[in-house]
Amino acid sequence: MLSDDGPPSSMEQINGQQQQQQQQQQTHPDVPMTGDTTQADAEMNDPGANRNLSKSVVQDFRKQQRQIALVTFAVLTAAGSYILMLFIAMPLSIHLIVNMNEKGCDPEVQDDCFAATDDSQRTLTLTLSLLRMMTFLMGSTVGVVSDRLGRRPLLIAALTGYSVTAILFLVGWTTETVGLFIFGGMVLGASSPVTPHGIAYVSDVSRPDRLATNMGILQGFGYFLGLLSGALISLAISESTTGVEQPEGTPALDPYDKLFNISYSVGLCFSGVVAITMFFFLPESLHKDERTLKIDWKRANPFGFLALIRRSAYLTCLWVSAAWAWMGVGALEAVTGGWWLRRYTQSEVNLFIIFTVMIWTGSALGAALLTPVIVKLFGLKRAIHFSMVWTILVGFGLAFAPTANLSYIAVGLSFFAAPVVPIELSLIMGQVPATEKGALAGAVRSSEAFSKLIGILLFGSTFANYIAPFTPDVSCVPLDYSSSNPYNDCDCGVATCPTYDPTNSSGRVFNLANPFYYEAAECTLGALSPKFAAKTSKYIPYNVPEPRPIVPQSFVDDGYITRDDTCEGGGGLGDYSTLEVSREWCIGPTTLTASLGSALAAQFNADYGCPGFDFSLYLQDAPKYENMAVCEADINSADCNQTLFSETTSDPSSLNYDAEEFAIYSGVAYNITNDVDDPCAYFGNAELNLCWEGVISPFPGMYPLIYLSGIGLMSYIFYIIAEVCFSDQDQKYWFHDKSKTGNADQDNSKEVPSDDPASVRPTAQT
């Protein structure tokens, strides 16, 4: 650590030199201070030199806290709106619209149309990518403009951008137009998130010794508590819409319609009202004497931050460390929701929202409450080591949790990891004087957006491919679906109806007396497909034994099947779940109606679903029933075999199927053997008792392990490099000498030459 060279001999010389520095910086903000003509230059070369406090610093503790509270409230509201609209409602809306319009998902018969599919995940990835791209393109511009105009007008403009986004999302859902969601994301990205404005604001008004604590308040009670509030509000809205039993006849889409309309309307009200509140009550944080004289558009380009962060190798390493972390956050935004739902085979929106609420609870409390504690105990820099290690452990906790219940371990770990955000931001913002904090905040904004963009594109795209539909190998499908072999071992089941192949051209017919084979059904869960214990195929004999076949709901209602909700294996929330699976009849209703009459055909479809008959037994009965029909029409007909007729009528047990069953299977056999491709009709739901054992994947926790632990480790490595190799280049604007008091124009803040906890301990003294 550097020693303190002491103050110059003349206070007038200090003030004059500092004014010269500020004027030079305002005129040529993109030119680093070099040479030895000013005290500012000496400060750059000697971070241990004394400096006056910025004029923007609010020395009055109560006034400072009021301003911190106001800007924290603005960030809280924006973060709440972000979770409510962008993190929960917007992805679910996109998944639902895409899955309905492109995948043909019908909410009337499928309760997981909101879950990620390959197409809907790609659309979500595009939306988030364009949002971050616009933030990247506009971030530096907004930062440079705020150095000229102040933080307040840009913060209000950002809140207004949230309001416009809410309107676009509201109209997009009402009209089921995905393009409006994409455009809304771009509008929000262009107007920039509110949190970076809050970071610059807090950096302006905070004394160095309070910066980490105030940043912790902003992150904990503003950002993280806002995320938590948005999740809680979303959960309340979801419980009041999708979580209540709907009156009979209510369209299945109606609860979702209410959920999204209310969510976007609440987000609109929050952001709009707070924008108006900030307009009337929030004072400007940047002192007029510390604003730039003009907007330097050269520094407003998206890559303008590169010149700023190259000031020192120390700042560069800090920046790369933060960039890795932001990349992981981008991946988390794009993937975690869909991954969690698919990983633990959940089909209820509320379960995911509860998980989100728990995560943000741990993060909010950790950032707000733990930050000042660990800074006091360890010092600013050692506190970063502490929280970065816990960040890596969060990824391990989520990656290795075999059940949804155990995934909540990550919630507890996030409490200890959350302080890394405000503490590292404090260290980064403490590398420049007050006149450059806006530019640095803009650089943070651009770099954060660019890094998140990389994470979103990389992980969102690969996850979309990971959940792409696939068809399991046919070897998992039993060749013979007789009553003695009713089960299959395929990941996703088998095709509902068999394929007729009398010549065995497929090579898969087990017995030419029963010339059918089954194909493996297409999966929509990709490599995250669950493995169900005792899972049956969609071939359903009437008296199939337990455990847990797929059966029509009428079987349960009529008492044919009794469910005790017991399971083998573990996983999910509890050991089992009961879902309703849509049933379609592969044999056209026209043929069935011709064989049975419309009433019996409808009842048969509702009760039985896919055919469950042995074709060889049907062939044995066919000549007997044909002969019976001829003899009953004319017993003396030459085509009537009276001996066979007598044997059949006198011994009904010689028949495999009674007259009603034979009539049913006549229509089935006709359609299959004649390759009749009648349209399928929907005939209600079948209840499936699921008992999952785990996930079919070499390592289902791969995603959180990479984007939390792996990328978190890279972030930690670059922070270690900064501290080990370049700590002598730390500018130390984050240090404060508590022995000095006075106003902003009189307080020469002596830099402390160590990272001793006492030297950076937050204090309420003024």
C-alpha positions in Angstrom: 0.0 0.0 0.0 1.2 3.5 -0.7 2.3 5.9 1.9 0.8 9.4 2.5 2.9 12.1 1.0 1.1 14.8 3.0 -0.7 18.0 1.9 0.9 20.9 -0.1 2.0 23.9 1.9 -0.6 26.3 0.5 -4.5 25.8 0.7 -4.9 28.5 -2.1 -2.5 26.5 -4.3 -4.6 23.4 -3.7 -7.9 25.1 -4.6 -6.5 26.8 -7.6 -4.9 23.6 -8.9 -8.1 21.6 -8.3 -10.1 24.2 -10.3 -7.6 23.9 -13.1 -7.9 20.2 -13.0 -11.7 20.3 -13.1 -11.6 22.8 -16.0 -9.2 20.7 -17.9 -11.3 17.6 -17.3 -14.5 19.4 -18.4 -12.8 20.6 -21.6 -11.0 17.4 -22.4 -12.7 14.7 -20.5 -11.3 12.0 -22.7 -7.6 12.9 -22.1 -6.0 11.3 -19.1 -4.2 13.7 -16.7 -0.4 13.4 -17.3 2.6 15.5 -16.4 3.4 17.3 -13.2 1.9 20.7 -13.6 -1.1 20.3 -11.2 -1.9 18.7 -7.9 -4.5 16.6 -9.7 -1.7 15.1 -11.8 0.1 14.3 -8.6 -3.0 12.6 -7.2 -3.2 10.4 -10.3 0.4 9.4 -9.8 0.1 9.2 -6.0 -3.2 7.8 -4.8 -2.1 8.4 -1.3 -2.2 12.2 -1.7 -4.8 14.2 0.2 -7.9 15.4 -1.7 -10.8 17.7 -0.8 -14.2 16.1 -0.7 -16.4 16.5 -3.7 -18.8 19.5 -3.6 -21.6 17.0 -4.4 -21.1 15.2 -1.1 -23.9 15.8 1.3 -22.2 16.3 4.7 -25.5 16.7 6.6 -26.2 13.1 7.6 -29.9 13.4 7.8 -30.2 15.2 4.5 -27.9 12.6 2.9 -30.0 9.8 4.2 -33.2 11.4 2.9 -31.7 11.6 -0.6 -30.4 8.1 -0.4 -33.9 7.0 0.7 -35.6 8.7 -2.2 -33.3 7.3 -4.9 -33.4 3.9 -3.2 -37.2 4.0 -3.4 -36.9 4.8 -7.1 -34.6 1.8 -7.6 -36.9 -0.4 -5.5 -39.9 0.5 -7.7 -38.0 0.0 -10.9 -36.6 -3.3 -9.8 -40.1 -4.4 -8.7 -41.5 -3.5 -12.0 -38.6 -5.3 -13.7 -39.4 -8.6 -11.9 -43.1 -8.1 -12.3 -43.0 -7.4 -16.0 -39.7 -8.6 -17.4 -38.6 -11.5 -15.3 -42.0 -13.2 -14.7 -44.9 -11.9 -16.8 -43.0 -11.1 -20.0 -41.2 -14.5 -20.4 -44.4 -16.4 -19.5 -46.4 -14.3 -22.0 -43.9 -15.0 -24.8 -43.8 -18.7 -24.1 -47.6 -18.9 -24.0 -48.1 -16.9 -27.2 -45.4 -18.7 -29.2 -46.5 -22.1 -27.9 -50.1 -21.5 -28.8 -49.4 -19.9 -32.3 -46.4 -22.0 -33.4 -46.6 -25.2 -31.4 -50.3 -25.6 -31.3 -50.4 -25.8 -27.6 -54.0 -25.6 -26.3 -54.4 -24.2 -22.7 -57.8 -26.0 -22.6 -56.1 -29.4 -22.5 -52.5 -28.6 -21.5 -51.5 -26.9 -18.4 -47.9 -26.2 -19.2 -48.2 -24.0 -22.4 -46.2 -21.3 -20.5 -43.1 -23.6 -20.1 -40.1 -23.0 -22.4 -39.9 -24.8 -25.7 -37.2 -24.5 -28.3 -39.1 -21.9 -30.3 -40.4 -19.9 -27.4 -36.9 -19.9 -25.7 -35.3 -18.5 -28.9 -37.9 -15.7 -29.0 -37.2 -14.9 -25.4 -33.5 -14.9 -26.1 -34.0 -12.5 -29.0 -36.0 -10.1 -26.8 -33.5 -10.1 -24.0 -30.6 -9.8 -26.4 -32.1 -6.7 -28.1 -32.9 -5.2 -24.7 -29.3 -5.5 -23.6 -28.0 -4.4 -27.0 -29.9 -1.1 -26.7 -28.6 -0.6 -23.2 -25.1 -1.2 -24.5 -25.5 1.2 -27.4 -27.1 4.0 -25.2 -25.3 3.3 -21.9 -22.2 5.6 -22.4 -24.3 8.3 -24.0 -26.6 8.4 -21.0 -23.6 8.5 -18.6 -21.9 11.3 -20.4 -25.2 13.3 -20.7 -25.7 12.8 -16.9 -22.3 14.4 -16.3 -23.6 17.5 -18.1 -27.2 17.6 -17.1 -27.2 15.8 -13.7 -28.5 12.4 -12.6 -32.0 13.4 -11.8 -33.4 14.0 -15.3 -31.9 10.8 -16.6 -33.3 8.8 -13.7 -36.8 10.2 -14.3 -36.5 9.5 -18.1 -35.5 5.9 -17.2 -38.6 5.5 -15.1 -40.7 6.9 -17.9 -39.2 4.2 -20.2 -40.5 1.6 -17.8 -44.0 3.1 -18.2 -43.8 3.0 -22.0 -42.6 -0.6 -21.9 -45.5 -1.6 -19.7 -47.9 -0.1 -22.2 -46.3 -2.0 -25.1 -46.4 -5.3 -23.1 -50.0 -4.7 -22.2 -51.0 -4.2 -25.8 -48.8 -7.0 -26.9 -50.5 -9.5 -24.7 -54.0 -8.2 -25.5 -53.3 -8.6 -29.2 -51.0 -11.7 -28.8 -48.3 -9.9 -30.8 -44.8 -11.0 -29.9 -43.3 -8.1 -31.9 -44.6 -5.6 -29.3 -42.7 -7.5 -26.6 -39.5 -7.4 -28.6 -40.0 -3.7 -29.3 -40.9 -3.0 -25.6 -37.7 -4.6 -24.6 -35.8 -2.3 -27.0 -37.5 0.7 -25.6 -36.6 -0.2 -22.0 -33.0 -1.0 -23.1 -32.7 2.4 -24.8 -34.1 4.3 -21.8 -31.6 2.4 -19.6 -32.3 0.6 -16.3 -32.7 2.8 -13.2 -30.1 1.1 -11.0 -27.0 2.6 -12.7 -28.5 6.1 -12.2 -28.9 5.3 -8.6 -25.3 4.1 -8.3 -24.0 7.4 -9.7 -26.4 9.3 -7.5 -25.2 7.5 -4.3 -21.6 7.9 -5.4 -22.2 11.7 -5.7 -23.7 12.4 -2.3 -21.8 9.8 -0.2 -18.7 10.5 1.8 -16.1 7.9 1.1 -16.4 6.3 4.5 -20.2 5.8 4.0 -20.1 4.8 0.3 -20.1 1.0 0.8 -22.9 1.2 3.4 -25.0 3.5 1.2 -24.3 1.3 -1.8 -25.4 -1.6 0.3 -28.6 0.2 1.2 -29.2 1.0 -2.5 -28.6 -2.6 -3.6 -30.3 -4.3 -0.6 -33.3 -2.1 0.1 -33.5 -0.8 -3.5 -32.5 -3.3 -6.1 -32.8 -6.7 -4.3 -35.8 -5.7 -2.1 -37.4 -4.3 -5.3 -36.9 -7.7 -6.9 -38.4 -9.4 -3.9 -41.3 -7.0 -3.9 -42.0 -7.6 -7.5 -41.9 -11.3 -7.0 -44.2 -11.1 -4.0 -46.7 -9.0 -5.9 -46.5 -11.3 -8.9 -47.1 -14.3 -6.6 -50.2 -12.5 -5.1 -51.5 -11.8 -8.6 -50.9 -15.3 -9.7 -52.5 -16.9 -6.6 -55.6 -14.6 -7.1 -55.9 -15.5 -10.8 -54.4 -18.9 -11.8 -54.3 -20.3 -8.2 -58.1 -20.3 -7.6 -60.7 -22.8 -8.9 -62.4 -21.3 -11.9 -66.2 -21.6 -12.5 -67.3 -24.3 -14.8 -67.1 -23.2 -18.4 -64.4 -20.6 -17.8 -61.9 -20.6 -20.8 -58.6 -21.9 -19.7 -56.8 -18.8 -21.0 -58.9 -16.5 -18.9 -56.8 -16.8 -15.7 -53.6 -16.1 -17.7 -55.3 -13.1 -19.3 -56.1 -11.6 -15.9 -52.6 -12.5 -14.6 -50.8 -10.6 -17.4 -53.2 -7.7 -17.7 -52.9 -7.0 -14.0 -49.1 -7.5 -13.9 -48.4 -5.0 -16.7 -51.0 -2.5 -15.3 -49.4 -2.6 -11.9 -46.0 -2.1 -13.4 -47.3 0.8 -15.4 -48.8 2.4 -12.3 -45.6 1.9 -10.2 -43.2 3.3 -12.7 -45.5 6.2 -13.7 -46.3 7.3 -10.1 -42.7 7.1 -9.0 -41.5 9.1 -12.0 -43.8 11.9 -11.0 -42.8 11.7 -7.4 -39.1 11.9 -8.3 -39.8 14.9 -10.5 -41.2 16.9 -7.6 -39.2 15.7 -4.6 -35.8 14.3 -5.7 -33.0 16.9 -5.6 -30.1 16.8 -8.0 -27.0 15.0 -6.7 -24.3 16.4 -9.0 -23.1 19.9 -7.9 -23.3 22.4 -10.7 -19.5 23.2 -10.3 -18.7 19.5 -10.9 -20.7 19.1 -14.1 -18.9 19.1 -17.5 -19.2 22.3 -19.5 -20.4 20.4 -22.6 -21.3 16.9 -23.7 -18.3 15.1 -25.1 -19.9 13.0 -27.8 -16.6 11.2 -28.5 -16.9 9.5 -25.1 -20.6 8.8 -25.7 -19.9 5.9 -28.2 -20.7 2.4 -26.9 -17.0 1.5 -26.6 -16.1 4.8 -25.0 -15.7 3.1 -21.6 -12.6 1.4 -22.9 -10.6 4.6 -22.6 -11.9 5.1 -19.1 -11.2 1.7 -17.8 -7.6 1.7 -19.3 -6.6 4.4 -16.8 -4.9 1.7 -14.8 -4.3 -2.0 -14.9 -6.0 -2.2 -11.5 -9.2 -0.7 -12.8 -9.0 -2.9 -15.9 -8.8 -6.1 -13.9 -11.7 -5.0 -11.7 -13.7 -4.3 -14.9 -12.9 -7.7 -16.4 -13.9 -9.3 -13.1 -17.2 -7.5 -13.1 -17.8 -8.3 -16.8 -17.6 -12.0 -16.0 -20.1 -11.6 -13.3 -22.5 -9.7 -15.5 -22.2 -12.4 -18.1 -23.3 -14.9 -15.5 -26.3 -12.6 -14.6 -27.3 -12.5 -18.2 -27.3 -16.2 -18.5 -29.3 -16.5 -15.2 -31.9 -14.1 -16.7 -32.3 -16.1 -19.9 -32.1 -19.6 -18.6 -33.0 -20.1 -14.9 -36.7 -19.9 -15.2 -37.1 -22.4 -18.0 -34.3 -24.6 -16.6 -35.9 -24.8 -13.1 -39.3 -25.7 -14.5 -37.9 -28.3 -16.8 -35.3 -29.6 -14.4 -37.9 -30.4 -11.7 -40.8 -31.2 -14.0 -43.0 -28.4 -12.6 -46.1 -27.2 -14.5 -47.4 -24.6 -12.1 -46.5 -20.9 -12.4 -46.8 -20.3 -8.7 -44.1 -22.8 -7.8 -41.5 -21.0 -9.9 -42.6 -17.6 -8.5 -42.2 -18.9 -5.0 -38.7 -20.1 -5.9 -38.0 -16.6 -7.3 -39.4 -14.9 -4.1 -37.1 -17.0 -1.9 -34.0 -16.2 -4.0 -34.6 -12.5 -4.0 -35.4 -12.6 -0.2 -31.9 -14.0 0.5 -30.3 -11.6 -1.9 -32.1 -8.5 -0.5 -31.4 -9.3 3.1 -27.8 -10.2 2.3 -27.0 -7.0 0.4 -28.7 -4.7 2.9 -27.9 -6.3 6.2 -24.7 -8.2 5.7 -22.7 -5.7 3.6 -21.9 -3.2 6.5 -21.2 -6.1 8.8 -18.6 -7.8 6.7 -17.1 -4.5 5.6 -16.7 -3.7 9.3 -15.3 -7.1 10.1 -13.0 -7.7 7.2 -12.5 -4.4 5.4 -13.7 -3.5 1.9 -11.4 -5.6 -0.1 -11.4 -8.7 2.0 -15.2 -8.5 2.1 -15.1 -9.0 -1.6 -13.1 -12.2 -1.2 -15.7 -13.4 1.3 -18.8 -12.8 -0.9 -17.2 -14.1 -4.1 -16.5 -17.5 -2.5 -20.2 -17.7 -1.5 -21.2 -16.7 -5.0 -19.4 -19.7 -6.4 -21.1 -21.9 -3.8 -24.5 -20.7 -4.9 -23.9 -22.4 -8.3 -22.9 -25.6 -6.6 -25.9 -25.6 -4.4 -28.3 -25.1 -7.3 -26.5 -27.5 -9.7 -26.3 -30.5 -7.4 -29.8 -30.2 -5.8 -31.6 -33.4 -7.0 -35.1 -32.1 -6.0 -36.9 -28.8 -6.1 -37.0 -28.8 -2.3 -33.2 -29.0 -2.1 -32.8 -26.4 -4.7 -33.8 -23.9 -2.0 -30.3 -24.4 -0.5 -29.2 -21.8 -3.1 -31.5 -19.3 -1.3 -29.5 -19.5 1.9 -26.2 -19.3 0.1 -27.3 -16.2 -1.8 -27.6 -14.3 1.5 -23.8 -14.5 1.9 -23.1 -13.9 -1.8 -25.3 -10.8 -2.3 -22.8 -8.2 -0.7 -20.4 -8.7 -3.6 -22.5 -6.4 -5.8 -22.5 -3.2 -3.7 -18.9 -3.8 -2.4 -17.3 -4.3 -5.8 -19.3 -1.4 -7.3 -18.0 0.8 -4.4 -14.4 -0.2 -5.2 -14.9 0.4 -9.0 -16.7 3.8 -8.5 -14.0 4.7 -6.0 -11.4 4.8 -8.8 -12.5 8.2 -10.3 -13.2 11.7 -8.9 -16.7 13.2 -8.7 -16.5 14.8 -12.1 -16.2 11.4 -13.8 -18.6 9.3 -11.8 -21.4 9.8 -14.3 -19.2 8.7 -17.2 -18.0 5.7 -15.1 -21.7 4.9 -14.2 -22.4 5.0 -18.0 -19.5 2.8 -18.6 -20.8 0.4 -16.0 -24.2 0.5 -17.8 -22.7 -0.2 -21.2 -20.3 -2.9 -20.0 -22.9 -4.6 -18.0 -25.3 -4.7 -20.9 -22.7 -6.0 -23.3 -21.6 -8.7 -20.9 -25.2 -9.7 -20.2 -25.8 -9.8 -24.0 -23.0 -12.3 -24.4 -24.4 -14.4 -21.5 -27.9 -14.3 -22.9 -26.9 -15.2 -26.5 -24.5 -18.0 -25.4 -26.6 -19.7 -22.8 -30.1 -18.8 -24.1 -29.3 -20.3 -27.5 -27.7 -23.5 -26.2 -30.6 -24.0 -23.8 -33.1 -23.7 -26.6 -31.2 -26.4 -28.4 -31.1 -28.5 -25.2 -34.9 -28.5 -24.9 -35.5 -29.0 -28.6 -37.9 -31.9 -29.5 -36.3 -35.2 -30.1 -37.4 -38.8 -30.6 -36.0 -41.5 -28.4 -34.5 -44.6 -30.0 -37.1 -47.1 -31.0 -35.3 -49.8 -29.1 -37.0 -48.6 -26.0 -40.4 -49.4 -27.4 -41.6 -53.0 -26.8 -42.4 -54.8 -30.0 -45.4 -56.6 -28.5 -48.0 -54.5 -26.7 -50.1 -57.4 -25.5 -51.9 -57.6 -22.2 -48.9 -59.5 -20.8 -46.4 -56.7 -21.8 -48.1 -53.3 -21.2 -45.1 -51.1 -20.3 -42.5 -49.2 -22.2 -39.2 -47.8 -21.1 -39.0 -44.8 -23.4 -38.2 -41.4 -22.0 -41.3 -39.8 -23.5 -43.7 -42.6 -24.2 -44.8 -44.1 -27.5 -47.0 -43.1 -30.4 -50.6 -43.3 -29.3 -51.7 -45.8 -32.0 -49.8 -48.7 -33.6 -48.7 -48.8 -37.2 -50.2 -51.7 -39.3 -47.4 -53.7 -41.1 -48.7 -57.0 -42.4 -45.5 -57.7 -44.4 -43.1 -56.6 -41.6 -41.4 -54.1 -44.0 -40.3 -52.3 -40.9 -38.6 -55.3 -39.4 -40.2 -54.4 -36.1 -43.3 -56.6 -36.1 -43.0 -59.1 -33.2 -45.7 -61.5 -34.4 -47.3 -61.5 -37.9 -50.5 -62.8 -36.3 -50.6 -59.4 -34.6 -48.9 -57.2 -37.4 -48.4 -53.9 -35.6 -45.4 -51.9 -34.3 -45.2 -48.8 -32.2 -42.9 -45.8 -32.6 -41.3 -43.7 -29.9 -43.2 -40.4 -29.4 -41.5 -37.1 -29.9 -40.2 -35.4 -26.7 -40.6 -31.7 -26.0 -38.4 -31.7 -22.9 -35.1 -32.6 -24.6 -32.3 -33.9 -22.5 -34.2 -32.7 -19.4 -36.9 -35.3 -19.9 -38.0 -36.8 -16.5 -37.8 -40.6 -15.9 -41.1 -41.8 -14.5 -41.2 -44.8 -12.2 -43.7 -47.4 -13.4 -44.6 -45.2 -16.4 -47.0 -46.9 -18.8 -47.5 -46.3 -22.5 -50.7 -44.7 -23.9 -51.9 -48.3 -24.7 -54.4 -48.9 -22.0 -56.1 -52.2 -21.3 -59.3 -51.8 -19.5 -58.3 -53.7 -16.3 -54.6 -52.6 -16.3 -53.1 -53.2 -12.8 -51.7 -50.6 -10.6 -49.3 -48.9 -10.1 -50.1 -45.7 -11.9 -51.3 -46.3 -15.4 -52.5 -43.5 -17.6 -56.3 -43.8 -17.3 -59.3 -41.7 -18.3 -60.6 -39.6 -15.5 -63.9 -41.4 -15.8 -62.2 -44.6 -14.5 -61.3 -42.7 -11.4 -64.7 -41.1 -11.1 -66.5 -44.5 -11.6 -64.3 -46.3 -9.0 -62.5 -48.6 -11.4 -59.1 -47.2 -10.3 -58.2 -46.1 -6.8 -55.3 -43.8 -6.3 -53.4 -43.7 -3.0 -50.8 -41.2 -4.1 -47.9 -43.4 -3.2 -44.7 -43.5 -5.3 -41.4 -45.1 -5.8 -38.4 -42.9 -6.0 -38.1 -39.2 -5.1 -37.8 -35.8 -6.7 -39.9 -32.8 -7.4 -41.9 -31.2 -4.6 -42.7 -34.3 -2.8 -42.5 -37.7 -4.4 -45.3 -37.5 -6.9 -47.6 -35.3 -8.9 -50.9 -35.9 -10.6 -51.3 -34.3 -14.0 -54.0 -34.4 -16.7 -52.9 -35.5 -20.1 -54.9 -34.7 -23.2 -56.4 -37.7 -25.0 -56.8 -37.9 -28.7 -58.4 -40.7 -30.7 -56.4 -41.9 -33.6 -59.2 -43.7 -35.3 -61.5 -41.2 -37.1 -64.9 -40.6 -35.5 -66.6 -41.2 -38.8 -65.7 -44.9 -38.9 -66.5 -45.3 -35.2 -69.9 -43.7 -35.6 -70.6 -46.0 -38.5 -69.8 -49.0 -36.4 -71.3 -48.0 -33.1 -73.6 -45.0 -33.5 -72.6 -41.5 -32.4 -73.5 -41.9 -28.7 -71.5 -45.2 -28.2 -68.6 -43.8 -30.3 -68.3 -40.7 -28.1 -68.5 -42.8 -24.9 -65.9 -45.3 -26.2 -63.5 -42.5 -27.1 -64.0 -40.8 -23.8 -63.4 -44.0 -21.8 -60.8 -46.0 -23.7 -58.6 -43.6 -25.6 -56.2 -45.6 -27.8 -57.2 -49.1 -28.9 -56.1 -51.9 -26.6 -57.0 -55.1 -28.5 -55.1 -58.1 -29.7 -55.3 -58.3 -33.5 -54.8 -62.0 -33.7 -57.7 -62.6 -31.4 -59.8 -60.2 -33.5 -58.9 -62.3 -36.6 -60.1 -65.5 -34.8 -63.5 -63.8 -34.0 -64.0 -62.2 -37.4 -65.2 -65.3 -39.4 -67.5 -66.3 -36.6 -69.2 -62.9 -36.4 -69.4 -62.7 -40.2 -71.1 -66.1 -40.3 -73.4 -65.1 -37.5 -74.5 -62.1 -39.5 -75.2 -64.2 -42.6 -77.1 -66.9 -40.7 -79.2 -64.4 -38.7 -80.2 -62.8 -42.0 -81.1 -66.2 -43.6 -80.4 -69.4 -41.8 -80.9 -71.4 -45.1 -78.5 -69.3 -47.1 -75.7 -71.3 -48.8 -73.2 -68.9 -47.2 -74.4 -69.8 -43.7 -72.3 -72.4 -41.9 -75.0 -73.7 -39.6 -72.6 -75.9 -37.6 -70.3 -73.0 -36.8 -73.4 -70.9 -36.0 -74.7 -73.4 -33.5 -71.3 -73.8 -31.8 -70.9 -70.0 -31.5 -74.4 -69.3 -30.2 -74.4 -72.3 -27.8 -70.9 -71.5 -26.5 -70.3 -67.7 -26.3 -67.1 -68.3 -24.5 -65.6 -69.5 -27.7 -65.5 -65.8 -28.8 -62.8 -63.5 -27.6 -64.9 -60.4 -27.8 -68.6 -59.8 -27.2 -70.7 -58.2 -29.9 -70.2 -54.7 -28.7 -66.4 -55.0 -28.4 -66.2 -56.7 -31.8 -68.2 -53.8 -33.3 -65.8 -51.3 -31.7 -62.7 -53.1 -33.0 -64.2 -53.5 -36.5 -63.9 -49.8 -36.9 -60.5 -49.7 -35.4 -59.2 -52.6 -37.6 -60.7 -51.0 -40.7 -58.9 -47.7 -40.2 -55.6 -49.2 -39.3 -55.5 -51.9 -42.0 -56.7 -49.5 -44.7 -54.4 -46.7 -43.6 -57.3 -44.3 -43.2 -55.9 -40.9 -42.0 -58.9 -39.4 -40.3 -58.4 -36.3 -38.2 -58.0 -36.8 -34.5 -60.6 -35.5 -32.1 -60.1 -34.4 -28.6 -62.0 -36.5 -26.0 -61.2 -35.1 -22.6 -58.3 -35.6 -20.2 -56.7 -38.7 -18.8 -55.1 -38.6 -15.3 -51.5 -39.6 -15.0 -49.9 -40.3 -11.6 -46.2 -39.3 -12.0 -43.5 -40.6 -9.8 -40.1 -39.3 -11.0 -36.7 -40.7 -10.2 -34.6 -37.9 -11.7 -33.6 -36.4 -15.0 -32.4 -38.1 -18.1 -29.2 -36.1 -18.5 -25.5 -36.7 -17.9 -25.6 -33.8 -15.5 -28.8 -31.8 -15.3 -27.2 -29.1 -13.1 -24.8 -28.2 -15.9 -26.2 -24.7 -16.6 -26.2 -23.2 -13.1 -22.8 -24.8 -12.4 -21.3 -23.0 -15.5 -22.9 -19.6 -15.3 -22.8 -19.3 -11.5 -19.8 -21.3 -10.3 -17.7 -21.4 -13.4 -18.1 -17.8 -14.5 -18.1 -16.7 -10.9 -14.7 -18.3 -10.5 -13.4 -16.4 -13.5 -14.6 -13.2 -11.9 -12.8 -14.1 -8.7 -9.6 -14.9 -10.5 -9.4 -11.4 -12.1 -10.1 -9.7 -8.8 -7.2 -11.7 -7.3 -5.0 -10.6 -10.2 -5.9 -7.0 -9.6 -5.1 -7.2 -5.9 -1.9 -9.3 -6.3 -0.3 -7.6 -9.3 -1.7 -4.0 -9.5 -2.9 -2.9 -6.0 -0.4 0.0 -6.1 -2.5 1.5 -8.9 -5.7 1.7 -6.8 -6.8 5.3 -6.9 -8.4 5.0 -3.4 -11.2 7.5 -3.8 -13.1 5.1 -1.6 -10.9 5.8 1.4 -11.8 8.4 4.0 -9.9 9.8 7.0 -12.4 10.1 9.8 -10.0 12.3 11.8 -10.8 15.2 9.5 -14.1 17.1 9.7 -15.5 20.1 8.0 -17.5 21.0 4.9 -16.8 20.0 1.4 -14.5 23.0 0.7 -12.5 22.6 3.9 -12.1 18.9 4.5 -8.8 17.6 3.2 -9.6 13.9 3.3 -6.4 12.0 4.1 -6.1 8.7 2.4 -5.5 5.7 4.7 -2.6 3.5 3.5 -4.2 0.2 4.4 -7.3 -1.9 4.0 -7.7 -2.1 7.8 -11.3 -2.6 8.7 -11.3 0.4 10.9 -10.2 2.7 8.1 -13.3 1.9 6.0 -15.8 1.3 8.8 -19.1 2.9 8.0 -20.0 5.7 10.3 -23.0 8.0 10.9 -20.9 10.9 12.1 -20.7 14.0 10.0 
